[in-house]
Amino acid sequence: MTEVVLDAVNKVYPDGFHAVRDLTLRVPDGELFVLLGPSGCGKSTVLRMVAGLEEITSGSLWLSGRLANHLPPRDRDLAMVFQNGALYPHRNVRGNISFPLEVAGENAADSHERIIELSRALGIEETLNRLPSTLSGGQRQRVAMGRALIRQPGIFLMDEPLSNLDAGLRTELRMEIGALVRSVGVTTLYVTHDQTEALTLADRVAILRRGILQDVGTPQQVYDDPATTFTAAFLSAPPINLVRASVRADQNDGVRLGIGGQELHMPWSDPRATALVSRHGSSVTLGIRADALRPDPDGQISGRVRALEFHGHEWLAHVEAGVALVDTEAFRDDEPQQTGQEGEPGLLRRFLRTTGIVAEEAPAAPVPHGGVHRRSDLVFRLESRSGISVGETIRLSIDAERMLLFGEDGRRVDKVER
Ligand SMILES: Nc1ncnc2c1ncn2[C@@H]1O[C@H](COP(=O)(O)OP(=O)(O)OP(=O)(O)O)[C@@H](O)[C@H]1O
């Protein structure tokens, strides 16, 4: 089993594009580690550098304490599964799974038990004598995983292995992957752009944006206590309100955060108030998740209900409160669902760069901080319509504990616990 360490790793492609910047990560032995981020953020590049399929421009890769920058892929004790785990079409399932054993010269009779055991764990025992063309997409991915795991590698790399499957199958296989790699105890690096997949599957997750590490922690840490505005906005179900707030510190009275024409009070007993003192007279971004706001006749914020949306298990209320919101649309620029077919944006950008139609993308810009008004301002969550109607003015209170404060650089103003 293997520990993976990346130390200040950079990747600059031959066309000059800087795809990964100063990335430092440590994945301990046996961890299921997820790399999460929008299309083009550099996730696959990181995986390919670990696999030895892509050269590391600078920095070091250590595999179980051994410098591995120039180690050939076959000496890295790893196996990989991609989006379309391509199988050998003329070999049946058993032949596909046993292929790496044959290449390694292992005795077929000795491996019989192992193949049965693994195919049982993967739920494909019944298909062992079938050809890949007769299998469903989900079954094919299971076979690809079986083939990758049969030789009990030290590292298991998976690049969006579920993205070609339908939603139901994705959920099912996601749970099985988690159970399987944990039972085998193999160190796993898993790449996805899907926040649900990342949060449900990972022991720890790293969030990347434009090749720069934004945050790393357990799913609960990065969700509840995100280190950057980008992480907060990317993990956006339920949605987060990112509100521009002016800071006014008063010796006797704590800190007052001005949002639009309204004010929130933070007493000195709140440790975040101390972190805000140095920002007196400037502005910060206040992050409030939709489930951290609730209707309350004594609440500090008032606004007019613009819309109520039914989402099946909940309602989302949009309330115009006259506050300035940070433009999270800018973050969505690089999200895959906004840019057409998956896989295309990276290729298109690369084509445009290599043909000189566009220059290299600018290095990660500071997180946008300017407030913009959306049609409706604050969004909050309701379990039912709860007697609230569109057009009425209501008051809202904020769960103060869950208020997140980010500086102009997009980083948290207070300490992030990891
Ligand atoms: N061989 C290459 N030459 C130049 N640029 C490349 C090359 N391979 C990838 N890139 C660029 O590097 C950036 C990161 O690509 P990468 O494939 O790692 O992203 P990703 O986060 O895995 O995205 P996706 O989910 O779309 O594959 C993209 O902008 C991509 O266009």
The ligand as a Tripos MOL2 file, in Angstrom:
@<TRIPOS>MOLECULE
LIG
   31    33     1     0     0
SMALL
NO_CHARGES

@<TRIPOS>ATOM
      1 N1         -1.5630   18.2020  -23.8670 N.pl3     1 LIG1
      2 C1         -2.0140   19.3990  -23.5330 C.ar      1 LIG1
      3 N2         -1.5040   20.5180  -24.0640 N.ar      1 LIG1
      4 C2         -1.9390   21.7300  -23.7040 C.ar      1 LIG1
      5 N3         -2.9180   21.9530  -22.7910 N.ar      1 LIG1
      6 C3         -3.4670   20.8790  -22.2170 C.ar      1 LIG1
      7 C4         -3.0710   19.5470  -22.5480 C.ar      1 LIG1
      8 N4         -3.7960   18.6800  -21.8100 N.ar      1 LIG1
      9 C5         -4.6330   19.4440  -21.0630 C.ar      1 LIG1
     10 N5         -4.4440   20.7570  -21.3090 N.ar      1 LIG1
     11 C6         -5.1390   21.9070  -20.6940 C.3       1 LIG1
     12 O1         -4.8880   21.8940  -19.3000 O.3       1 LIG1
     13 C7         -6.0370   22.2740  -18.5800 C.3       1 LIG1
     14 C8         -6.3560   21.1900  -17.5790 C.3       1 LIG1
     15 O2         -6.7640   20.0180  -18.2640 O.3       1 LIG1
     16 P1         -7.2930   18.7360  -17.5180 P.3       1 LIG1
     17 O3         -7.6700   17.7220  -18.5280 O.co2     1 LIG1
     18 O4         -6.3120   18.3700  -16.4650 O.co2     1 LIG1
     19 O5         -8.5900   19.3440  -16.8150 O.3       1 LIG1
     20 P2         -9.7480   18.6100  -16.0040 P.3       1 LIG1
     21 O6         -9.9400   19.3910  -14.7650 O.co2     1 LIG1
     22 O7         -9.4570   17.1760  -15.8600 O.co2     1 LIG1
     23 O8        -10.9740   18.8780  -16.9550 O.3       1 LIG1
     24 P3        -11.9720   17.8390  -17.6840 P.3       1 LIG1
     25 O9        -12.8750   17.3440  -16.6020 O.co2     1 LIG1
     26 O10       -12.6690   18.6970  -18.7000 O.co2     1 LIG1
     27 O11       -11.0900   16.7770  -18.2960 O.co2     1 LIG1
     28 C9         -7.1430   22.5170  -19.6010 C.3       1 LIG1
     29 O12        -7.2330   23.8880  -19.8630 O.3       1 LIG1
     30 C10        -6.6490   21.7580  -20.8260 C.3       1 LIG1
     31 O13        -7.1040   22.3910  -22.0050 O.3       1 LIG1
@<TRIPOS>BOND
     1     1     2 1
     2     2     3 ar
     3     2     7 ar
     4     3     4 ar
     5     4     5 ar
     6     5     6 ar
     7     6     7 ar
     8     6    10 ar
     9     7     8 ar
    10     8     9 ar
    11     9    10 ar
    12    10    11 1
    13    11    12 1
    14    11    30 1
    15    12    13 1
    16    13    14 1
    17    13    28 1
    18    14    15 1
    19    15    16 1
    20    16    17 2
    21    16    18 1
    22    16    19 1
    23    19    20 1
    24    20    21 2
    25    20    22 1
    26    20    23 1
    27    23    24 1
    28    24    25 2
    29    24    26 1
    30    24    27 1
    31    28    29 1
    32    28    30 1
    33    30    31 1
@<TRIPOS>SUBSTRUCTURE
     1 LIG1         1 GROUP 0 **** ****
